[in-house]
């Protein structure tokens, strides 16, 4: 009886742990995608300087309608 109870508790802990790992994975994936989307587009000139072609985007730009 004690062994069955220990297995159930271990299974419950394992299930909760996997839920947290999955949640962290989803959150970091969404955060990484957002950071890639908002990064400025840079271009290197002939003399080696970096020039911004497209500035950094903001979160409010996601809901903006472009014409």
C-alpha positions in Angstrom: 0.0 0.0 0.0 2.8 2.4 0.8 4.6 1.6 -2.4 1.5 2.4 -4.4 1.1 5.7 -2.6 4.7 6.6 -3.2 4.3 5.9 -7.0 1.2 8.0 -7.2 2.9 10.9 -5.4 6.0 10.6 -7.6 3.8 10.5 -10.7 2.0 13.7 -9.5 5.2 15.5 -8.9 6.6 14.4 -12.3 3.4 15.6 -14.1 3.5 19.0 -12.4 7.2 19.4 -13.2 6.5 18.6 -16.9 3.7 21.2 -17.0 6.1 23.9 -15.7 8.8 22.8 -18.2 6.3 23.0 -21.0 5.1 26.4 -19.9 8.7 27.7 -19.6 9.4 26.4 -23.1 6.4 28.1 -24.6 7.1 31.4 -22.9 10.8 31.4 -24.0 9.8 30.6 -27.6 7.3 33.4 -27.8 9.8 35.8 -26.2 12.5 34.8 -28.6 10.2 35.2 -31.6 9.2 38.7 -30.3 12.9 39.7 -29.9 13.7 38.6 -33.4 10.7 40.5 -34.8 11.6 43.8 -33.0 15.3 43.8 -33.7 16.5 46.6 -35.9 17.6 45.9 -39.5 21.2 47.0 -39.9 23.4 47.4 -43.0 27.1 47.7 -43.2 28.5 50.5 -45.4 31.7 50.3 -47.4 33.7 52.0 -44.7 32.6 49.5 -42.1 30.0 51.6 -40.2 26.6 50.1 -39.4 23.5 52.1 -40.6 20.0 51.4 -39.5 17.7 50.4 -42.4 14.7 49.8 -40.2 14.5 51.1 -36.6 13.5 49.0 -33.6 9.8 48.1 -33.4 7.6 48.5 -30.4 5.0 46.1 -29.0 2.2 48.5 -30.1 3.4 48.1 -33.7 1.9 44.6 -33.7 -1.6 46.1 -33.7 -0.9 48.9 -36.1 -2.6 48.8 -39.5 -0.2 49.5 -42.4 -1.5 51.1 -45.6 
